Structures are given as C-alpha cells and as structure tokens.
Amino acid sequence: MKHFFTEDIKKIYSEERIMLVLMILNILGALALFIFSITTINPNVSVVKIGYGDIGGYRDGSWVDFFTFPLLAIIFGVFHSLIALNVFHKRGAGMAKFFLLITTALIIGTFIVLIRITNEG
C-alpha cells in the first residue's frame, strides 16, 4: 500500500502538475478553513447560530457545535488528499482532478456557510 502511494506521488509530481497544484490548493484551503473556524469558536457565549436553512432560517445551538467546521477542514485537507491519491491510482488523473475540484467547491461552500453564520451570530 505504501509503495503505490509513493509511486503515485512521484508520477503526479513529474507528469500531472495540475493535479499537484489542486492538491496543494486543497491542503492550503483546508488549513485556512481550520484556522478560521478555530478562531471563530467563542466559548463565552451560551447560544450561537450553528446553521442556516432557506426555509427554517438560522438554527441556534451551543459553541461546541462549531467543532464540526474544524473537523470538516481536517477531512477535506487530509482524508480527501489520500482519497484523491487512491482515485488517481485506480481511475486515473481525470477522475482525481474532478474529485479535487469537488473538494475545492466543498471548502469554498463551507467558508461561505461559516462566514454567514458568524456574521449573523
């Protein structure tokens, strides 16, 4: 298992520069999301806005519920990069790039939701 990861990383570095850039952007975006989400956690308040729905409006909860955002950042940064390597190994560069683009969209969407929630709370 370790062998194909190192071989795939070498192949990505030498042949698939766009995929390498996407992987680096995803890791940096996830790191920025992690830092932003950790700094917005405010344990001094008892009730915060934790979610938004177009039908129901904002949902209240405790500040502990904000730990889902750093958890999402870790999932997007670490696990999605490993999944992208596995997709590259099994399906090729095209599918791996598509997966990384979807992950980028998820990171951006999570930023938007977090910003909307923190501006309302």
DSSP file (Angstrom, degrees, kcal/mol; ACC not computed):
  #  RESIDUE AA STRUCTURE BP1 BP2  ACC     N-H-->O    O-->H-N    N-H-->O    O-->H-N    TCO  KAPPA ALPHA  PHI   PSI    X-CA   Y-CA   Z-CA
    1    1 A M     >        0   0    0      0, 0.0     4,-1.3     0, 0.0     3,-0.1   0.000 360.0 360.0 360.0 -44.6    0.0    0.0    0.0
    2    2 A K  H  >  +     0   0    0      1,-0.2     4,-2.0     2,-0.2     5,-0.2   0.854 360.0  60.8 -63.9 -34.0    2.8    2.4    0.9
    3    3 A H  H  > S+     0   0    0      1,-0.2     4,-2.3     2,-0.2    -1,-0.2   0.922 103.8  45.5 -62.7 -46.9    4.6    1.6   -2.3
    4    4 A F  H  > S+     0   0    0      1,-0.2     4,-2.5     2,-0.2    -1,-0.2   0.819 109.5  56.7 -72.6 -26.2    1.8    2.7   -4.7
    5    5 A F  H  X S+     0   0    0     -4,-1.3     4,-2.4     2,-0.2    -1,-0.2   0.943 110.7  43.0 -65.4 -45.8    1.3    6.0   -2.8
    6    6 A T  H  X S+     0   0    0     -4,-2.0     4,-2.1     2,-0.2    -2,-0.2   0.900 115.8  48.7 -67.4 -39.0    5.0    6.9   -3.2
    7    7 A E  H  X S+     0   0    0     -4,-2.3     4,-2.3    -5,-0.2    -1,-0.2   0.911 112.7  48.4 -64.9 -41.6    5.0    5.9   -6.8
    8    8 A D  H  X S+     0   0    0     -4,-2.5     4,-2.8     2,-0.2    -2,-0.2   0.894 109.8  51.5 -66.3 -39.4    1.8    7.8   -7.5
    9    9 A I  H  X S+     0   0    0     -4,-2.4     4,-2.5     2,-0.2    -1,-0.2   0.912 111.1  48.3 -63.9 -41.2    3.1   10.9   -5.7
   10   10 A K  H  X S+     0   0    0     -4,-2.1     4,-2.1     2,-0.2    -2,-0.2   0.906 113.1  48.0 -63.7 -40.8    6.3   10.7   -7.9
   11   11 A K  H  X>S+     0   0    0     -4,-2.3     4,-2.8     2,-0.2     5,-0.8   0.897 111.9  48.9 -67.5 -40.3    4.2   10.3  -11.0
   12   12 A I  H  X5S+     0   0    0     -4,-2.8     4,-0.9     3,-0.2     8,-0.3   0.919 112.2  49.7 -63.3 -43.5    1.9   13.2  -10.1
   13   13 A Y  H  <5S+     0   0    0     -4,-2.5    -2,-0.2    -5,-0.2    -1,-0.2   0.880 119.8  35.5 -64.1 -38.2    4.9   15.4   -9.4
   14   14 A S  H  <5S+     0   0    0     -4,-2.1    -2,-0.2    -5,-0.2    -1,-0.2   0.836 135.6  14.5 -87.9 -32.2    6.6   14.6  -12.7
   15   15 A E  H  <5S+     0   0    0     -4,-2.8     2,-0.7    -5,-0.2    -3,-0.2   0.752 119.0  52.8-115.7 -31.9    3.6   14.3  -15.1
   16   16 A E     X< +     0   0    0     -4,-0.9     4,-1.8    -5,-0.8    -1,-0.2  -0.633  52.4 157.3-113.8  73.2    0.4   15.8  -13.5
   17   17 A R  H  > S+     0   0    0     -2,-0.7     4,-2.5     1,-0.2    -1,-0.2   0.847  74.1  56.5 -66.9 -34.4    1.3   19.3  -12.4
   18   18 A I  H  > S+     0   0    0      1,-0.2     4,-2.4     2,-0.2    -1,-0.2   0.915 108.3  47.7 -64.4 -41.8   -2.3   20.5  -12.5
   19   19 A M  H  > S+     0   0    0      2,-0.2     4,-2.4     1,-0.2    -1,-0.2   0.891 110.3  52.4 -65.6 -38.4   -3.3   17.7  -10.1
   20   20 A L  H  X S+     0   0    0     -4,-1.8     4,-2.3    -8,-0.3    -2,-0.2   0.917 109.9  48.6 -61.9 -43.4   -0.4   18.6   -7.8
   21   21 A V  H  X S+     0   0    0     -4,-2.5     4,-2.7     2,-0.2    -2,-0.2   0.908 110.9  50.8 -63.3 -42.1   -1.5   22.2   -7.8
   22   22 A L  H  X S+     0   0    0     -4,-2.4     4,-2.3     2,-0.2    -2,-0.2   0.894 110.2  49.7 -62.9 -39.9   -5.0   21.2   -7.0
   23   23 A M  H  X S+     0   0    0     -4,-2.4     4,-2.2     2,-0.2    -2,-0.2   0.913 112.3  47.0 -65.2 -41.6   -3.8   19.0   -4.1
   24   24 A I  H  X S+     0   0    0     -4,-2.3     4,-2.7     2,-0.2     5,-0.2   0.909 112.1  50.5 -66.4 -41.8   -1.7   21.8   -2.7
   25   25 A L  H  X S+     0   0    0     -4,-2.7     4,-2.9     1,-0.2     5,-0.2   0.893 110.1  50.4 -62.7 -39.8   -4.6   24.3   -3.1
   26   26 A N  H  X S+     0   0    0     -4,-2.3     4,-2.5     2,-0.2    -1,-0.2   0.915 111.8  46.9 -65.1 -41.9   -6.9   21.9   -1.3
   27   27 A I  H  X S+     0   0    0     -4,-2.2     4,-2.2     2,-0.2    -2,-0.2   0.923 115.6  45.2 -66.2 -42.8   -4.5   21.4    1.6
   28   28 A L  H  X S+     0   0    0     -4,-2.7     4,-2.5     2,-0.2    -2,-0.2   0.902 114.0  49.4 -66.8 -40.6   -3.9   25.2    1.9
   29   29 A G  H  X S+     0   0    0     -4,-2.9     4,-2.4     2,-0.2    -2,-0.2   0.901 112.0  48.1 -63.8 -41.2   -7.7   25.9    1.7
   30   30 A A  H  X S+     0   0    0     -4,-2.5     4,-2.5     2,-0.2    -2,-0.2   0.875 110.9  51.4 -67.1 -37.0   -8.4   23.3    4.3
   31   31 A L  H  X S+     0   0    0     -4,-2.2     4,-2.6     2,-0.2    -2,-0.2   0.919 111.0  47.7 -64.8 -43.3   -5.7   24.8    6.5
   32   32 A A  H  X S+     0   0    0     -4,-2.5     4,-2.7     2,-0.2     5,-0.2   0.905 112.2  49.8 -63.5 -41.1   -7.1   28.2    6.1
   33   33 A L  H  X S+     0   0    0     -4,-2.4     4,-2.7     2,-0.2     5,-0.2   0.902 110.6  50.7 -63.2 -40.8  -10.6   26.9    6.9
   34   34 A F  H  X S+     0   0    0     -4,-2.5     4,-2.3     2,-0.2    -2,-0.2   0.942 113.4  44.0 -61.9 -48.1   -9.2   25.1   10.0
   35   35 A I  H  X S+     0   0    0     -4,-2.6     4,-2.1     1,-0.2    -2,-0.2   0.924 115.9  47.6 -64.2 -44.8   -7.6   28.3   11.3
   36   36 A F  H  X S+     0   0    0     -4,-2.7     4,-1.1     1,-0.2    -1,-0.2   0.908 113.6  47.2 -63.8 -42.0  -10.6   30.5   10.5
   37   37 A S  H  X S+     0   0    0     -4,-2.7     4,-0.6    -5,-0.2    -1,-0.2   0.870 111.5  50.3 -71.2 -35.0  -13.0   28.0   12.1
   38   38 A I  H >< S+     0   0    0     -4,-2.3     3,-0.7    -5,-0.2    -1,-0.2   0.892 110.5  50.2 -67.4 -38.3  -10.9   27.6   15.3
   39   39 A T  H 3< S+     0   0    0     -4,-2.1    -1,-0.2     1,-0.2    -2,-0.2   0.714 106.4  55.6 -75.2 -18.3  -10.6   31.4   15.7
   40   40 A T  H 3< S+     0   0    0     -4,-1.1     2,-0.4    -5,-0.2    -1,-0.2   0.590  79.3 107.0 -89.6  -9.3  -14.4   31.9   15.4
   41   41 A I    <<  -     0   0    0     -3,-0.7    23,-0.1    -4,-0.6    22,-0.0  -0.569  50.4-172.5 -69.8 123.9  -15.2   29.5   18.2
   42   42 A N    >   -     0   0    0     -2,-0.4     3,-1.1     1,-0.1    21,-0.1  -0.892  14.0-177.3-122.6  99.6  -16.3   31.6   21.1
   43   43 A P  T 3  S+     0   0    0      0, 0.0    -1,-0.1     0, 0.0    20,-0.1   0.528  73.3  77.2 -75.4  -3.0  -16.8   29.6   24.4
   44   44 A N  T 3  S+     0   0    0     19,-0.1     2,-0.3     2,-0.0    -2,-0.0   0.648  83.9  71.7 -81.3 -14.3  -18.0   32.7   26.3
   45   45 A V    <   -     0   0    0     -3,-1.1    18,-0.5     1,-0.1     3,-0.1  -0.780  64.9-155.2-103.9 147.8  -21.5   32.7   24.7
   46   46 A S  S    S+     0   0    0     -2,-0.3     2,-0.4     1,-0.2    17,-0.2   0.821  81.2  35.7 -90.2 -32.4  -24.1   30.1   25.6
   47   47 A V        +     0   0    0     15,-0.1     2,-0.3    16,-0.1    -1,-0.2  -0.985  67.3 166.2-127.5 128.6  -26.2   30.2   22.3
   48   48 A V  E     -A   61   0A   0     13,-2.9    13,-2.1    -2,-0.4     2,-0.5  -0.881  44.6 -96.5-131.1 164.2  -24.8   30.8   18.8
   49   49 A K  E     +A   60   0A   0     -2,-0.3    11,-0.2    68,-0.2    72,-0.1  -0.738  42.9 170.8 -79.9 125.2  -26.1   30.4   15.3
   50   50 A I  E     +     0   0A   0      9,-3.0     2,-0.3    -2,-0.5    10,-0.2   0.531  56.0  13.2-115.7 -10.0  -24.9   27.0   14.1
   51   51 A G  E     -A   59   0A   0      8,-1.0     8,-2.2    66,-0.1     2,-0.4  -0.987  55.3-145.4-160.7 165.5  -26.7   26.5   10.8
   52   52 A Y  E     +A   58   0A   0     -2,-0.3     2,-0.4     6,-0.2     6,-0.2  -0.998  13.2 176.6-141.5 134.6  -28.8   28.1    8.1
   53   53 A G  E  >  -A   57   0A   0      4,-1.7     4,-2.2    -2,-0.4    -2,-0.0  -0.996  32.3-133.1-134.4 142.7  -31.6   26.9    6.0
   54   54 A D  T  4 S+     0   0    0     -2,-0.4    -1,-0.1     1,-0.2     4,-0.1   0.832 108.0  38.1 -64.1 -31.5  -33.6   28.9    3.5
   55   55 A I  T  4 S+     0   0    0      2,-0.1    -1,-0.2     1,-0.1    -2,-0.0   0.920 127.5  30.4 -85.2 -47.7  -36.9   27.5    4.9
   56   56 A G  T  4 S-     0   0    0      1,-0.3    -2,-0.2     3,-0.0     2,-0.1   0.561  94.9-145.1 -92.1  -8.9  -36.2   27.5    8.6
   57   57 A G  E  <  -A   53   0A   0     -4,-2.2    -4,-1.7     2,-0.0    -1,-0.3  -0.458  55.4  -7.6  76.7-153.0  -33.7   30.4    8.9
   58   58 A Y  E     -A   52   0A   0     -6,-0.2     2,-0.4    -2,-0.1    -6,-0.2  -0.520  64.5-143.7 -81.8 145.6  -30.9   30.3   11.4
   59   59 A R  E     -A   51   0A   0     -8,-2.2    -9,-3.0    -2,-0.2    -8,-1.0  -0.901  11.7-137.4-109.8 137.9  -30.7   27.5   13.9
   60   60 A D  E     +A   49   0A   0     -2,-0.4     2,-0.3   -11,-0.2   -11,-0.2  -0.597  36.2 139.3 -91.2 154.6  -29.4   28.1   17.5
   61   61 A G  E     -A   48   0A   0    -13,-2.1   -13,-2.9    -2,-0.2     2,-0.2  -0.912  49.4 -69.7-167.9-168.5  -27.0   25.8   19.3
   62   62 A S    >   -     0   0    0     -2,-0.3     3,-1.4   -15,-0.2     4,-0.3  -0.560  43.6-107.9 -98.0 166.4  -24.0   25.8   21.6
   63   63 A W  G >  S+     0   0    0    -18,-0.5     3,-1.4     1,-0.3     4,-0.2   0.731 114.0  71.5 -65.7 -21.1  -20.5   26.9   20.7
   64   64 A V  G >  S+     0   0    0      1,-0.3     3,-1.8     2,-0.2    -1,-0.3   0.812  85.5  67.2 -64.0 -29.5  -19.4   23.2   20.9
   65   65 A D  G X  S+     0   0    0     -3,-1.4     3,-1.3     1,-0.3    -1,-0.3   0.696  84.1  73.0 -65.2 -17.8  -21.3   22.6   17.7
   66   66 A F  G X  S+     0   0    0     -3,-1.4     3,-1.4    -4,-0.3    -1,-0.3   0.624  74.1  83.0 -71.0 -12.2  -18.8   24.8   15.9
   67   67 A F  G <> S+     0   0    0     -3,-1.8     4,-1.6     1,-0.3    -1,-0.3   0.629  74.2  74.7 -68.1 -10.8  -16.3   22.0   16.2
   68   68 A T  H <> S+     0   0    0     -3,-1.3     4,-2.4     1,-0.2    -1,-0.3   0.839  89.8  57.8 -67.9 -30.4  -17.8   20.4   13.1
   69   69 A F  H <> S+     0   0    0     -3,-1.4     4,-2.0     2,-0.2    -2,-0.2   0.930 107.1  43.7 -69.8 -45.5  -16.1   23.1   11.0
   70   70 A P  H  > S+     0   0    0      0, 0.0     4,-2.1     0, 0.0    -1,-0.2   0.879 113.7  54.0 -63.8 -33.7  -12.5   22.3   12.1
   71   71 A L  H  X S+     0   0    0     -4,-1.6     4,-2.4     1,-0.2    -2,-0.2   0.916 107.7  49.2 -63.9 -42.6  -13.4   18.6   11.7
   72   72 A L  H  X S+     0   0    0     -4,-2.4     4,-3.0     1,-0.2     5,-0.2   0.894 108.4  54.3 -61.4 -39.5  -14.6   19.3    8.1
   73   73 A A  H  X S+     0   0    0     -4,-2.0     4,-2.4     2,-0.2     5,-0.2   0.901 109.1  47.5 -62.4 -40.6  -11.3   21.1    7.5
   74   74 A I  H  X>S+     0   0    0     -4,-2.1     4,-2.7     2,-0.2     5,-0.9   0.922 113.1  48.7 -66.0 -42.9   -9.3   18.1    8.6
   75   75 A I  I  <>S+     0   0    0     -4,-2.4     5,-1.9     1,-0.2     6,-0.2   0.934 114.6  45.0 -62.0 -46.1  -11.4   15.8    6.5
   76   76 A F  I  <5S+     0   0    0     -4,-3.0    -2,-0.2     3,-0.2    -1,-0.2   0.888 120.0  40.5 -65.9 -39.0  -11.1   18.0    3.4
   77   77 A G  I  <5S+     0   0    0     -4,-2.4     4,-0.3    -5,-0.2    -2,-0.2   0.941 129.4  18.6 -77.7 -48.6   -7.3   18.5    3.9
   78   78 A V  I  X5S+     0   0    0     -4,-2.7     4,-1.9    -5,-0.2    -3,-0.2   0.947 127.9  38.6 -91.1 -58.6   -6.0   15.1    4.9
   79   79 A F  I  ><S+     0   0    0     -5,-0.9     4,-2.5     1,-0.2    -3,-0.2   0.864 114.8  52.0 -69.4 -36.4   -8.5   12.5    4.0
   80   80 A H  H  ><S+     0   0    0     -5,-1.9     4,-2.2    -6,-0.2    -1,-0.2   0.830 108.0  53.3 -70.5 -29.2   -9.6   13.9    0.7
   81   81 A S  H  > S+     0   0    0     -4,-0.3     4,-1.8    -6,-0.2    -2,-0.2   0.908 111.2  46.0 -68.3 -40.6   -6.0   14.2   -0.4
   82   82 A L  H  X S+     0   0    0     -4,-1.9     4,-1.9     2,-0.2    -2,-0.2   0.894 112.7  50.0 -67.1 -39.0   -5.5   10.5    0.4
   83   83 A I  H  X S+     0   0    0     -4,-2.5     4,-2.8     1,-0.2    -2,-0.2   0.895 107.7  54.6 -65.0 -38.5   -8.7    9.6   -1.3
   84   84 A A  H  X S+     0   0    0     -4,-2.2     4,-2.5     1,-0.2    -1,-0.2   0.887 107.1  50.5 -62.6 -38.4   -7.5   11.6   -4.4
   85   85 A L  H  X S+     0   0    0     -4,-1.8     4,-2.1     2,-0.2    -1,-0.2   0.900 111.5  48.1 -64.2 -39.7   -4.3    9.6   -4.5
   86   86 A N  H  X S+     0   0    0     -4,-1.9     4,-2.2     2,-0.2     5,-0.2   0.905 111.8  48.9 -67.3 -41.1   -6.4    6.4   -4.3
   87   87 A V  H  X>S+     0   0    0     -4,-2.8     4,-3.5     2,-0.2     5,-1.0   0.903 110.5  52.0 -64.1 -40.8   -8.7    7.6   -7.1
   88   88 A F  H  X5S+     0   0    0     -4,-2.5     4,-0.8     3,-0.2    -2,-0.2   0.906 110.9  47.9 -60.3 -41.9   -5.6    8.5   -9.2
   89   89 A H  H  <5S+     0   0    0     -4,-2.1    -2,-0.2    -5,-0.2    -1,-0.2   0.893 124.3  29.7 -66.7 -39.9   -4.2    5.1   -8.7
   90   90 A K  H  <5S+     0   0    0     -4,-2.2    -2,-0.2    -5,-0.1    -3,-0.2   0.842 135.9  19.2 -91.9 -35.8   -7.4    3.3   -9.6
   91   91 A R  H  <5S-     0   0    0     -4,-3.5     4,-0.3     1,-0.3    -3,-0.2   0.599 102.4-114.8-116.4 -15.6   -9.2    5.6  -12.1
   92   92 A G     X< -     0   0    0     -5,-1.0     4,-1.5    -4,-0.8    -1,-0.3  -0.420  41.0 -57.7 106.2 177.4   -6.6    8.0  -13.4
   93   93 A A  H  > S+     0   0    0      1,-0.2     4,-2.7     2,-0.2     5,-0.2   0.839 123.0  60.3 -69.9 -35.6   -5.8   11.7  -13.4
   94   94 A G  H  > S+     0   0    0      1,-0.2     4,-2.1     2,-0.2    -1,-0.2   0.937 109.0  41.6 -61.2 -48.5   -9.1   12.9  -14.8
   95   95 A M  H  > S+     0   0    0     -4,-0.3     4,-2.5     2,-0.2    -1,-0.2   0.871 114.3  52.8 -67.7 -36.3  -11.2   11.5  -12.1
   96   96 A A  H  X S+     0   0    0     -4,-1.5     4,-2.3     2,-0.2    -2,-0.2   0.903 109.5  48.6 -66.6 -40.5   -8.8   12.5   -9.4
   97   97 A K  H  X S+     0   0    0     -4,-2.7     4,-2.3     2,-0.2    -2,-0.2   0.907 111.2  50.6 -64.2 -41.1   -8.8   16.1  -10.7
   98   98 A F  H  X S+     0   0    0     -4,-2.1     4,-2.2    -5,-0.2    -2,-0.2   0.923 110.3  49.8 -61.1 -44.7  -12.6   16.1  -10.8
   99   99 A F  H  X S+     0   0    0     -4,-2.5     4,-2.2     1,-0.2    -2,-0.2   0.905 111.1  49.1 -60.5 -42.3  -12.6   14.8   -7.2
  100  100 A L  H  X S+     0   0    0     -4,-2.3     4,-2.2     2,-0.2    -1,-0.2   0.860 109.2  52.3 -68.1 -35.0  -10.2   17.6   -6.1
  101  101 A L  H  X S+     0   0    0     -4,-2.3     4,-2.1     2,-0.2    -1,-0.2   0.901 109.5  49.4 -65.9 -40.0  -12.3   20.2   -7.9
  102  102 A I  H  X S+     0   0    0     -4,-2.2     4,-2.1     2,-0.2    -2,-0.2   0.902 110.1  51.2 -64.3 -40.5  -15.4   19.0   -6.0
  103  103 A T  H  X S+     0   0    0     -4,-2.2     4,-2.3     2,-0.2    -2,-0.2   0.891 107.9  52.6 -63.2 -39.5  -13.4   19.1   -2.7
  104  104 A T  H  X S+     0   0    0     -4,-2.2     4,-2.4     1,-0.2    -1,-0.2   0.913 108.7  50.1 -61.1 -42.7  -12.4   22.7   -3.6
  105  105 A A  H  X S+     0   0    0     -4,-2.1     4,-2.6     1,-0.2    -2,-0.2   0.887 109.8  51.1 -63.0 -38.8  -16.1   23.6   -4.1
  106  106 A L  H  X S+     0   0    0     -4,-2.1     4,-2.2     2,-0.2    -2,-0.2   0.885 109.6  49.7 -66.0 -38.5  -16.9   22.0   -0.7
  107  107 A I  H  X S+     0   0    0     -4,-2.3     4,-2.2     2,-0.2    -2,-0.2   0.930 112.6  46.9 -65.3 -44.9  -14.2   24.0    1.0
  108  108 A I  H  X S+     0   0    0     -4,-2.4     4,-2.4     1,-0.2    -2,-0.2   0.917 112.5  50.4 -62.9 -43.3  -15.5   27.2   -0.5
  109  109 A G  H  X S+     0   0    0     -4,-2.6     4,-2.4     1,-0.2    -1,-0.2   0.881 109.3  50.8 -62.0 -38.8  -19.1   26.3    0.4
  110  110 A T  H  X S+     0   0    0     -4,-2.2     4,-2.6     2,-0.2    -1,-0.2   0.892 109.2  51.4 -66.6 -39.7  -18.0   25.6    4.0
  111  111 A F  H  X S+     0   0    0     -4,-2.2     4,-2.7     2,-0.2    -2,-0.2   0.934 110.2  49.3 -59.1 -46.3  -16.3   29.0    4.1
  112  112 A I  H  X S+     0   0    0     -4,-2.4     4,-2.4     1,-0.2    -2,-0.2   0.926 112.6  46.6 -61.4 -46.1  -19.4   30.7    2.9
  113  113 A V  H  X S+     0   0    0     -4,-2.4     4,-2.5     1,-0.2    -1,-0.2   0.926 113.5  48.8 -62.5 -44.7  -21.7   29.0    5.4
  114  114 A L  H  X S+     0   0    0     -4,-2.6     4,-2.6     1,-0.2    -2,-0.2   0.903 111.9  48.6 -64.0 -41.1  -19.3   29.7    8.2
  115  115 A I  H  X S+     0   0    0     -4,-2.7     4,-2.1     2,-0.2    -1,-0.2   0.912 112.1  49.0 -64.9 -42.5  -19.0   33.4    7.3
  116  116 A R  H  X S+     0   0    0     -4,-2.4     4,-1.4    -5,-0.2    -2,-0.2   0.906 113.4  47.3 -62.5 -41.6  -22.8   33.7    7.0
  117  117 A I  H  X S+     0   0    0     -4,-2.5     4,-2.1     1,-0.2   -68,-0.2   0.924 113.0  47.0 -67.9 -44.2  -23.2   32.1   10.4
  118  118 A T  H  < S+     0   0    0     -4,-2.6    -1,-0.2     1,-0.2    -2,-0.2   0.841 110.7  52.6 -69.6 -31.7  -20.6   34.2   12.2
  119  119 A N  H  < S+     0   0    0     -4,-2.1    -1,-0.2    -5,-0.2    -2,-0.2   0.820 113.4  44.3 -70.8 -29.3  -21.9   37.4   10.7
  120  120 A E  H  <        0   0    0     -4,-1.4    -2,-0.2     1,-0.2    -1,-0.2   0.821 360.0 360.0 -82.6 -32.6  -25.4   36.6   11.9
  121  121 A G     <        0   0    0     -4,-2.1    -1,-0.2    -5,-0.1    -2,-0.2   0.469 360.0 360.0 -81.6 360.0  -24.4   35.5   15.4
